[in-house]
Amino acid sequence: MGGTGVHGDAPVVPIGMFPLGTVLFPGMPLPLHVFEPRYRALTRDCLRSGREFGVVLIERGPEVGGGDSRFGVGTVARIVAEAEFPDGRWALVTKGDRRVKIVTWLPDDPYPVALIQALPDEGEKWADPELLGRAERLVRRSLALAVELGVDTTEIPVLAPAVFDLDPDPVIASWQLCSVVPVGPVDRQRLLEADGRRRLELLAEMAEAAVDLFAWRLRGR
């Protein structure tokens, strides 16, 4: 995986965790319907202190009920809006804030908790406009072909691939492209773990493979 080392002096801190079957990228939105009692408790605690929790991809096992195996890099999510239903469920709007490494898992009591350490701030020195442009073109092309082919893109928050705008910040733009490229959760995890230029290289490779696959399937119709 692309460098996931941490600063030696980065603090190790505990945080409530929400293991999911999806990957959250920094700067990207994540709406959540919270219905399990343990995650209702997590939500209440987060709203009382800091409004943050960690999101990590489940490697094996179900989202509901526990007993899952989890990847070692995730994202801190910040709650930006919330609504509680009369029966105690929550509707949350969250946004990815920063990548973190899971140092160790603590007992799931009453909900999952991990000790985490922040991954380094990448800055923009790695940004390569040519590589970012190539990745953008391939991602847009893969989305257009996916729509033409009728591929299920319900997890992709873009309905019209030709019209979405990228943020002028290349770091945010790279995460935007990662969030919409039509690949599975394990490939998304690879993108989350990769740093800077390597992330753009992986993104372009994945999008190009999707373009080739979708074009081949269209030719076979």
N, C-alpha and C positions, 0 to 999 in steps of 0.2 A: 504494500500500500504506500501511497505517497506520504511523505514525512508527517508523522503524527506525534513528534516529540514535543515536550512542554518546556517552558522556561524553568530552570532549576529553582527559582525563587517564587514561582507561582504558588499561591496558597492552596492547600487541600481543604475543601469545605464540604459539609453535608448538604444535600438537597433532596427534596421529594422528587420521585421519578414517575413518569407515565410511559411505560413500555407500550409501543404501538406497532401496527403492521405497516407503517408508513415512515418515511424519512422527512424530517423537518430541516430545512436549510435556513441559515441566517438571513434575516431580512424578509422572509417569506411568511405569509399568513397561514394559520392552521385553525379552522373552526372545530370545536369539539362538543360532543353531546356526552355529558358525564352522568352515568346512571349507576355504576357499581358503588356500593357503600364505601369501599376503601378510597375510591377516587373522589367521592363526595367529601370525605374527610380531608383529603389532600387539597381539594379546592378551597375549603373553608380555611385551612391553615395558611395557604398561599395568600388568600385575600387579607388575612390578618397581618401578614409579615412578608413584605417584599414583592408579592404578586408574581413570583417566578417559580418554575419547576423545570425539571429536565425531561426531554423526550429522547427516547432511544429505540432503535428498531429491534423488534423481536426476531431472533435468529431461528428459533424453533419453538413451537407451541402456540397456544391460543392467546388472543388479547384478553379474553374474559376468564377470570377464575384463578389466574396464577399458574405456577408450574412451568413458566416459559424460560427459554434461554435467550440472552440478550447480547447484542454487539457492544464493543468497548468504546465507541465514540458516539456522542450524541450532541444535542443542541439544547441550550437553555431557552425556554419559551417564556415570554412575558404576557400576562393576561392584560389585554387592552380594553375588553368589554365583557360584561357578564350579566346573566339573568338567571334567577332561581325560579324553578317551577314549584307549585304548591306541594307536590309530592317529594321535594328535596332534590330532584334532578337539576343539573345546571346546563345552560348553553353558554359556551365560552368562545370568545374570539381571542386568539393568541397570535403572537408574532415571534419568529425565531430571532434570537439575539446574538448568541456566540456559540462557537463549537467548544466542546469539553471532552476530556478523556475520563473514562470511568476508572478510578483508582481501585476501588473495591465496593462490593455490595454489602449493605448492612441488612439485618433481618427485616422482612416485609411486615412490619408491625407499627401502625395498622395498615400502612401502604408502603410500596417500595421506596427505599432511601439508599442513596449511594454517596460515597465520598468522591468528589470530582475535582479536576484540575483543569484550568483554562488552557486551551491550545494557543500558540502565539498569534498575536495580531499580525496579519499578513502585510498590511499596508498596500501600496499600489506599485511598488518597484518592479514586481514580476509582470505587470500587465503588458501584454503584447497586442496592440490594436489589430495587427494582421491576423493573429491567431484567434482573437476574440471574434473578429469579423467572419472568419471561416467557420467557427463553431456556430455563430448565429445563423449563417446561411444554411448550414446543414440541419440545424434544429428546426428552422422554419420549413425547410423542404420536407423533413421527416414528418412533421405535423400535418402539412398539407396532404401528403400521400396517405397518412393514417386516416384522415377524414375522408378522402376519396375512396379508400378501401373499406371504410366502415369499421375500422378497428375501434374497440372499446377504449375510449380515452376519458372515461368518467372521472378518473383521478387526476386528470390534467386540467388545471384551472384556466384554460384558454380555449375558447370555442372558435375563434377566428384567427388562425395562425398568422395571417398576413397583416393583422392590424395592431398587435400588441407592441408597445414601445418599451425599449430597454432604458434602464436608468443610466444617466451619464457617468455615474461612478462605476468603473470597470469591475470592482469587486462585487457590488450588488448585481450588476448586469450578469456576471458569471453565475451567481446563485439563481437569478431569474431563469436563465437558460437551463440550469440543472433541474429546476422545479418543473419544467414543462417538456423536457425531452422524453419521448415515449419509450421508456425502458422500465424494467422491473425494480422492485425495492432493493435487491442486493446490489444491482448496478448503481442505484442512487446512493447506497451506502458507500460504495467505492468512491463516488464523486465527493461525498461529504468528507471522507477521510483524506482525500488528496489535497495537496497544497498548491495554490497559485497556478503557475504555468502547467504543472502536471495535471491539474484539474481540467484546464482548457483542452489539453491534449486528449485526455480521456473522454471528455464531453464530445469533441469532434469525432473521435473514433467511434463512440457509441451511436452518435447521430448518423454517421456515414453508414454504419452497419444496418441501422434501421431503414435508411433510404434504400439501400441495396435490397433488403428483404422485402419491403413494401412494393418496390418497383417490380421485383421478380414475381410477386403474388399478383400484381395487377396485370402483368403480361400473360399470366396463366389463366386469366378469366375466360 
